[in-house]
Amino acid sequence: MNEKEITLEINGREYRVKIHRFSADVAEISVDDQMYRVGLKDLGVEEVAYVKPTPAPRGPQATAPKTSLTAKPEQALHRPAVVSDGSAIKSPLPGLILKILVKEGDIVKAGQPVMIIEAMKMENEVNATADGMVIDIRYKEGDSVNQGDTLILLKPVEA
């Protein structure tokens, strides 16, 4: 980042601020020519999208990889973990999704198997935590997940 100079007004007084260096956890700035090293604790970002690394294409037809800046608008970077009137099925352990046993729109019962995750060369069944209709499947077969990741969102259904 090139140095950037801004003017801030705080309680009616103007301050000249130069941003010399800015990273994820620290910024070096000068305020009215006085240098400060500022630790950044919370930039207000709730969640950062996980970008699965892919090998760079080789050869004459190689093109730049698709990034969040070039992704389609419908591919949201942040989606809520739960629905206010629903329930979330979360990953009980880190692993690889081998098989998804339901699709969006399916009605599931509590305890029904919805997904198979492989962890440490063992297949683990993930079961529905409540009765409901599948409204969102967050991952696809072959994706890696961490413990606690929201896998599926359910919406209550009336009997």
C-alpha positions as CSV (number, residue, x, y, z in Angstrom):
1,M,0.0,0.0,0.0
2,N,1.3,3.5,-0.8
3,E,1.2,6.0,1.9
4,K,-2.2,7.6,2.2
5,E,-3.0,10.8,3.9
6,I,-6.4,11.6,5.4
7,T,-7.9,14.2,7.6
8,L,-10.0,13.2,10.6
9,E,-12.3,15.4,12.6
10,I,-12.6,14.3,16.3
11,N,-14.6,16.5,18.7
12,G,-14.4,19.5,16.3
13,R,-10.6,19.3,15.9
14,E,-8.9,18.2,12.7
15,Y,-6.0,15.8,12.6
16,R,-3.7,15.0,9.7
17,V,-3.3,11.2,9.6
18,K,-0.8,9.3,7.3
19,I,-1.2,5.6,6.9
20,H,2.3,4.2,6.3
21,R,1.7,0.5,6.5
22,F,-1.5,-1.5,7.0
23,S,-1.9,-5.3,7.5
24,A,-4.4,-7.6,9.0
25,D,-3.2,-7.1,12.6
26,V,-1.2,-3.8,12.7
27,A,-1.1,-0.4,11.2
28,E,1.7,2.1,11.2
29,I,0.3,5.7,11.2
30,S,1.4,9.2,12.0
31,V,-1.0,11.7,13.5
32,D,0.2,15.3,13.2
33,D,3.7,13.9,12.5
34,Q,3.7,11.7,15.6
35,M,4.3,8.0,14.7
36,Y,2.1,5.3,16.2
37,R,2.0,1.5,15.8
38,V,-1.6,0.5,16.2
39,G,-2.7,-3.1,16.9
40,L,-5.9,-4.0,15.1
41,K,-8.2,-6.2,17.2
42,D,-11.6,-6.2,15.5
43,L,-12.2,-4.8,12.0
44,G,-15.9,-5.7,12.1
45,V,-15.5,-8.7,9.9
46,E,-17.7,-11.6,11.1
47,E,-16.5,-14.2,8.7
48,V,-14.0,-14.6,5.9
49,A,-14.7,-16.9,3.1
50,Y,-12.5,-20.0,2.8
51,V,-10.8,-20.2,-0.5
52,K,-9.8,-23.7,-1.4
53,P,-6.4,-23.6,-3.0
54,T,-6.2,-24.9,-6.6
55,P,-3.1,-25.5,-8.7
56,A,-2.3,-22.7,-11.1
57,P,-3.1,-23.6,-14.7
58,R,-0.2,-24.0,-17.1
59,G,0.3,-23.5,-20.7
60,P,-0.9,-21.0,-23.3
61,Q,-4.6,-21.3,-22.4
62,A,-3.9,-20.5,-18.7
63,T,-6.3,-17.8,-17.3
64,A,-6.4,-16.1,-14.0
65,P,-8.3,-18.1,-11.3
66,K,-11.8,-16.9,-10.4
67,T,-11.7,-14.9,-7.2
68,S,-14.4,-13.4,-5.0
69,L,-14.0,-10.2,-7.0
70,T,-14.9,-12.0,-10.2
71,A,-17.3,-14.5,-8.7
72,K,-21.0,-14.4,-9.6
73,P,-23.0,-12.0,-7.4
74,E,-25.3,-14.9,-6.2
75,Q,-22.3,-16.6,-4.6
76,A,-22.5,-14.9,-1.2
77,L,-19.3,-14.7,0.9
78,H,-21.3,-14.6,4.2
79,R,-24.4,-16.5,4.9
80,P,-26.1,-16.7,8.3
81,A,-25.2,-19.8,10.4
82,V,-28.8,-20.3,11.4
83,V,-32.3,-19.2,10.3
84,S,-34.3,-17.4,12.9
85,D,-37.2,-19.9,12.7
86,G,-35.0,-23.0,11.8
87,S,-32.2,-25.3,12.9
88,A,-28.7,-25.9,11.7
89,I,-27.0,-29.3,11.3
90,K,-23.3,-28.7,12.2
91,S,-20.3,-30.9,11.5
92,P,-19.4,-32.9,14.6
93,L,-15.8,-33.3,13.5
94,P,-13.4,-32.1,10.8
95,G,-13.3,-34.3,7.7
96,L,-14.2,-34.8,4.0
97,I,-17.8,-35.0,2.8
98,L,-18.2,-38.4,1.1
99,K,-21.9,-38.5,0.5
100,I,-24.9,-36.2,0.9
101,L,-28.0,-38.2,1.6
102,V,-30.6,-35.4,1.2
103,K,-31.4,-32.6,-1.2
104,E,-33.0,-29.2,-0.8
105,G,-36.8,-29.5,-0.2
106,D,-36.5,-32.9,1.5
107,I,-38.4,-33.4,4.8
108,V,-36.2,-35.0,7.4
109,K,-36.8,-36.4,10.9
110,A,-34.6,-35.9,13.9
111,G,-31.9,-38.6,14.0
112,Q,-32.2,-39.3,10.2
113,P,-28.8,-39.7,8.5
114,V,-28.2,-36.7,6.2
115,M,-24.5,-36.9,5.3
116,I,-21.4,-39.1,5.5
117,I,-18.1,-37.5,6.6
118,E,-14.8,-39.3,6.4
119,A,-12.4,-38.5,9.2
120,M,-9.2,-40.4,10.0
121,K,-10.2,-43.1,7.3
122,M,-13.5,-43.8,9.1
123,E,-16.9,-43.0,7.8
124,N,-19.1,-41.0,10.2
125,E,-22.8,-40.5,9.8
126,V,-24.2,-37.0,10.4
127,N,-27.8,-37.0,11.6
128,A,-30.5,-34.4,11.5
129,T,-30.8,-32.6,14.8
130,A,-34.5,-31.8,14.4
131,D,-37.5,-32.4,12.2
132,G,-37.7,-30.0,9.2
133,M,-37.3,-29.3,5.6
134,V,-33.9,-28.9,4.1
135,I,-33.6,-25.3,2.8
136,D,-29.8,-25.0,2.3
137,I,-27.0,-27.5,1.9
138,R,-23.8,-25.5,2.5
139,Y,-21.2,-28.0,1.0
140,K,-20.9,-30.5,-1.8
141,E,-19.4,-34.0,-1.9
142,G,-15.6,-33.8,-1.8
143,D,-15.5,-30.6,0.3
144,S,-13.5,-30.4,3.5
145,V,-15.3,-29.2,6.6
146,N,-14.2,-28.2,10.1
147,Q,-15.8,-29.1,13.4
148,G,-18.8,-26.8,14.0
149,D,-19.2,-25.8,10.4
150,T,-22.9,-25.4,9.4
151,L,-23.6,-28.2,6.9
152,I,-27.4,-28.0,6.4
153,L,-30.1,-25.5,7.4
154,L,-33.6,-26.8,8.2
155,K,-36.9,-25.0,8.4
156,P,-39.6,-26.4,10.7
157,V,-42.6,-27.9,8.9
158,E,-46.1,-28.2,10.3
159,A,-47.5,-31.6,10.5
